[in-house]
Each structure stands twice: as structure tokens, then as C-alpha cells.
Amino acid sequence: MAFALLKRGPSNFERAADGSMTLVEHIRELRNRLFRASLAIVVGLIGGYLLAQPAFDLLKQPYCRLPGMMVDGECQKFLMLAPADGFILKLKLALWIGLIIAGPVWLYQLWAFIAPGLHRHERKWAYVFVAIAAPLFAAGAALAFFVVDKGLAFLLESGVTGADSQLEVTRYISFVTTMILLFGVAFEFPLTLLMLNFTGVVSARRLLSWWRVVVFICFAFAAVATPDPGPFGMTLLALCLSLLYFVAVGVAFLNDRRRGRGKEIYAGVDDDEASPLEVD
């Protein structure tokens, strides 16, 4: 029955009275864009496979800087628990790199699918937010690599095996990539606040009123996320997140002033007249 309705020419699913895209057309467009995005990821996976070894050489630098790991100018090898671990790890790195290489393509396909449903000003600010998101994620990833580089020795020295212990390769790379992803996503938090402000969900004054809670959350998150239990890595991450929060609040104040938010509730009220509105 449903198949027969879909095959019908003048069906309500196939045509819209106002000329807009119907459900079937949206599904077809989604299928086409998913196919293009998947094809780009496959091409990026091939390039990532060629770049997997340089990426691994970069990620293993914190391990090579550990005491006793450099012998005759060469870094000691990792432990491997299974013969296929090295190949599987190379495929994982290739997939990560492939997603980064194909990022402009699959992000564009995602954007091209949702953009027709947005207003012109919403599309303009979406371009700005996407352009800011990439540098923020890169900054978080760089900070994560720096924190791992400084905190890895402390973790091993605090254990019973000592800092000169060999590590298992898949768990080490998983640890480093998880830290990079965690820090990168954490650096997107101020951008989320700006999106809430630009869409009119929350005002800059309300965002600023949360500063004590936000700073506490930043330090609590940093204490859990950083591998180094010492104060250095935790304080560095917490200060960076707090600074980004206050920068986002400052931008929100400029946006509210540009749009005249906060003044409309006092329209028609003299300077010496109390506002009849109740304050939350």
C-alpha cells in the first residue's frame, strides 16, 4: 500500500502545493549528500593511510621524551599484545586523518542539507560559528598534546613500575587521541554560549551572572580531564576555558548592545519612574 502511494505520480508525498521540497525529495537529497560525504571520507582514508606513520611519529613524542626511552638516539619500541595490533592501529589513525582531510567536503554536504531551512541571517552567523569552531578545536588539541607531554612522566613516575616502563601501543594512542578529542570539544563550550546568545535564548547579563558556577565547572572539569594530578595542567586548562568564557560573554554584550536588547522593557518609562515589570 505504501509502495503504491510512493509510485503514484501526483501523490502528496511527491509534490507540494507551494513548490517546496517534499518528504521523498528530502530523503533523496539526504541519500545523495551522504553518498558524496562517504566518498570523500573514503578518499581521505586513502590519504590518511599514507600519512598514518608520520602522525604516529608525532603522537609518540611524549612517550619518547620519558626518562630512559631514548637509547643511542632512538626511541624504545612500544609493546604489542597481538600481531594485528599495529595494522589495526594504522587503520584507526588513517580513519582519523581521513575525517580531517575530508572535513571540508562532509561539513559542506551537511551544511548544504540544513541551509535551505535557515533564514539569511542565520546562515550568515552559522558561517561565522563554523569558521571559529575549527581554530578553537585545533587550540584545544594543541593544549591536550602539551598537557600529555608534561603529565605523562608524572603518571608513570607515580606508579609502581616507574617512568621507564614500556607502554602498550594501542592503549597509549587511544589515551592521547581521547585527550585531544576531549580538550578540543571542551574548547567549543564558549561557542555554544554565543550561539545561545545570538539566537536570543539567553542574554549577556544572564551569562555573566553564571560566572562563579562556570569557573567552578571549568576547574572541576580540568581536574578530571587532565592526566597530571598536579596543579600545572589542571590550572592551565581551567584558565583557558575561563578566559574563553569571559571572551564569549564580552562578545555577547556587544551583540546585545547592537541589537538593543535590555532597553525595550524600559520603553516609555521615565528615568525617575519605577518600572512596572517584575524583576526575576
C-alpha positions in Angstrom: 0.0 0.0 0.0 2.7 2.5 1.0 4.8 1.4 -2.0 1.9 2.1 -4.3 1.4 5.5 -2.9 5.0 6.4 -3.4 4.9 5.2 -7.1 1.8 7.4 -7.8 2.6 10.5 -9.9 0.5 13.3 -8.4 0.9 12.0 -4.8 1.0 14.4 -1.9 4.4 12.9 -1.0 5.8 13.7 -4.4 4.5 17.2 -4.9 4.0 20.2 -2.6 1.4 22.9 -3.4 3.8 25.7 -2.5 6.7 24.3 -4.6 8.8 23.4 -1.6 10.7 20.1 -1.3 8.6 17.1 -0.1 9.5 14.3 2.2 10.6 12.0 -0.6 12.8 14.7 -2.2 14.4 15.4 1.2 15.2 11.7 1.6 16.7 11.6 -1.9 18.8 14.7 -1.2 20.0 13.2 2.1 20.9 10.0 0.3 22.9 11.9 -2.3 24.7 14.0 0.2 25.5 11.1 2.4 27.0 9.3 -0.6 29.2 12.2 -1.5 30.3 12.6 2.0 31.1 8.9 2.3 33.0 9.0 -1.0 35.1 12.0 0.3 35.8 10.1 3.5 37.0 7.0 1.6 39.4 9.3 -0.4 40.5 10.9 2.8 41.0 7.4 4.3 43.4 6.6 1.4 45.4 9.8 2.1 45.2 9.1 5.8 46.7 5.6 5.3 49.7 7.3 3.7 50.1 9.8 6.5 49.4 7.4 9.4 53.1 6.8 10.0 54.1 10.5 10.3 51.1 11.0 12.6 52.1 8.1 14.8 55.7 9.5 15.0 54.2 12.8 16.2 51.9 11.2 18.8 54.6 9.1 20.3 56.8 12.1 21.1 55.6 12.3 24.7 56.5 8.7 25.2 59.9 9.1 23.6 60.7 12.0 26.0 60.2 9.8 29.0 63.3 9.1 31.1 65.2 6.1 29.7 63.2 5.8 26.5 65.9 7.2 24.2 68.8 4.8 23.6 71.6 5.7 21.2 69.3 8.5 19.8 66.4 6.1 19.1 63.1 5.7 20.9 62.3 2.4 22.5 59.6 0.5 20.8 56.1 0.0 22.2 54.7 -3.3 23.4 52.3 -5.2 21.2 49.9 -7.8 22.6 48.7 -9.2 19.2 50.2 -9.5 15.7 47.4 -7.4 14.1 47.6 -4.5 16.6 50.0 -2.5 14.5 47.9 -2.8 11.4 44.6 -2.1 13.2 46.2 1.0 14.8 47.3 2.2 11.4 43.7 1.9 10.1 42.4 3.8 13.1 44.9 6.6 12.5 44.1 6.6 8.8 40.4 7.0 9.6 41.0 9.9 12.0 43.2 11.6 9.4 40.7 10.8 6.6 37.9 12.5 8.6 40.1 15.6 9.0 41.1 15.7 5.3 37.5 15.2 4.1 36.2 17.6 6.7 35.5 20.4 4.3 33.5 18.1 2.0 31.3 16.3 4.5 30.8 19.5 6.5 29.7 21.3 3.3 27.3 18.4 2.5 25.8 18.7 6.0 25.6 22.4 5.7 24.0 22.2 2.2 21.3 19.9 3.5 20.3 22.1 6.5 21.0 25.6 5.0 17.7 25.8 3.0 15.7 25.6 6.2 17.5 28.6 7.7 16.9 32.3 7.3 19.6 34.5 5.6 20.9 36.0 8.9 21.0 32.5 10.5 23.1 31.2 7.6 25.5 34.2 8.0 26.1 33.6 11.6 26.4 29.8 11.0 29.3 30.5 8.6 31.0 32.6 11.3 30.5 29.9 14.0 31.8 27.1 11.8 34.9 29.3 10.9 35.5 29.8 14.6 34.9 26.2 15.7 37.9 24.8 13.7 40.6 27.1 15.3 39.1 26.5 18.7 39.2 22.7 18.3 42.8 23.0 17.0 43.8 25.1 20.0 42.3 22.5 22.4 44.0 19.7 20.6 47.4 21.5 20.8 46.8 22.2 24.5 45.9 18.5 25.1 49.2 17.4 23.4 51.1 19.8 25.6 49.4 18.6 28.8 50.0 14.9 27.9 53.6 15.7 27.1 54.1 17.3 30.6 51.8 14.9 32.5 52.8 11.5 31.2 56.0 11.3 33.1 54.3 12.2 36.3 51.7 9.4 35.8 54.4 6.8 35.2 56.7 8.0 38.0 53.8 7.8 40.5 53.2 4.2 39.6 54.9 1.1 40.9 56.7 0.3 37.6 58.5 3.6 37.2 58.8 6.1 34.3 61.0 3.8 32.2 58.2 1.2 31.7 57.2 0.3 28.2 53.7 1.0 27.2 51.2 -0.9 25.1 50.9 0.9 21.8 47.1 0.8 21.2 46.2 1.9 24.7 48.8 4.7 24.5 47.5 6.1 21.2 43.9 5.7 22.5 44.8 7.7 25.6 46.4 10.5 23.5 43.6 10.8 20.9 41.0 10.7 23.6 42.7 13.6 25.4 42.9 15.5 22.1 39.2 15.0 21.4 38.2 15.8 24.9 40.1 19.1 25.0 39.0 20.0 21.5 35.3 19.6 22.3 35.8 21.4 25.6 37.1 24.5 23.7 33.8 24.6 21.8 31.9 25.4 25.0 32.2 29.3 24.6 30.9 28.9 21.1 27.8 27.2 22.4 27.2 30.1 24.8 27.5 32.5 21.8 25.0 30.5 19.8 22.5 30.7 22.7 23.0 34.5 22.9 22.8 35.2 19.1 19.6 33.2 18.9 18.1 35.2 21.7 17.8 32.3 24.2 19.9 33.9 26.9 21.2 37.5 27.4 24.8 38.5 28.1 23.9 39.8 31.5 22.4 36.4 32.4 25.6 34.7 31.1 27.7 36.9 33.3 25.6 36.1 36.3 26.7 32.5 36.0 30.5 33.3 36.2 31.1 31.7 39.6 29.4 28.4 38.6 31.1 28.4 35.2 34.6 29.0 36.7 34.0 26.2 39.3 32.8 23.8 36.5 35.9 24.7 34.4 38.2 23.8 37.3 36.3 20.7 38.2 36.4 19.5 34.5 40.1 20.3 34.3 40.8 18.3 37.5 39.0 15.3 36.0 40.3 15.6 32.4 44.0 16.3 32.8 46.2 13.2 33.3 48.6 15.1 35.6 47.2 15.3 39.2 49.5 18.2 39.8 48.3 21.8 39.6 50.1 22.8 36.4 47.9 21.0 33.7 44.7 21.5 35.6 45.2 25.2 36.2 46.3 25.8 32.6 43.2 24.1 31.1 40.8 25.8 33.6 42.3 29.2 33.0 42.0 28.8 29.2 38.4 27.7 29.5 37.5 30.5 31.9 39.2 33.0 29.6 37.2 31.8 26.6 34.1 32.1 28.7 34.7 35.7 29.6 35.6 36.5 26.0 32.3 34.9 24.9 30.4 37.0 27.5 32.1 40.1 26.2 31.1 39.3 22.6 27.6 38.6 23.9 27.4 42.1 25.5 28.5 43.7 22.2 25.8 41.7 20.4 23.1 42.7 22.9 24.1 46.4 22.6 24.0 46.1 18.8 20.5 44.7 18.9 19.3 46.9 21.7 18.4 44.1 24.0 17.6 45.1 27.5 16.2 48.5 26.6 12.9 47.5 25.2 11.4 46.7 28.6 12.0 50.3 29.7 10.4 51.9 26.7 8.0 54.6 27.7 9.3 54.8 31.3 10.9 58.0 32.6 14.2 58.0 34.3 12.6 58.8 37.7 9.7 56.3 37.2 9.9 52.8 38.5 9.3 50.0 36.0 6.0 48.1 36.4 7.7 44.9 35.4 8.7 42.4 38.0 12.4 41.5 38.1 13.3 37.9 38.2 
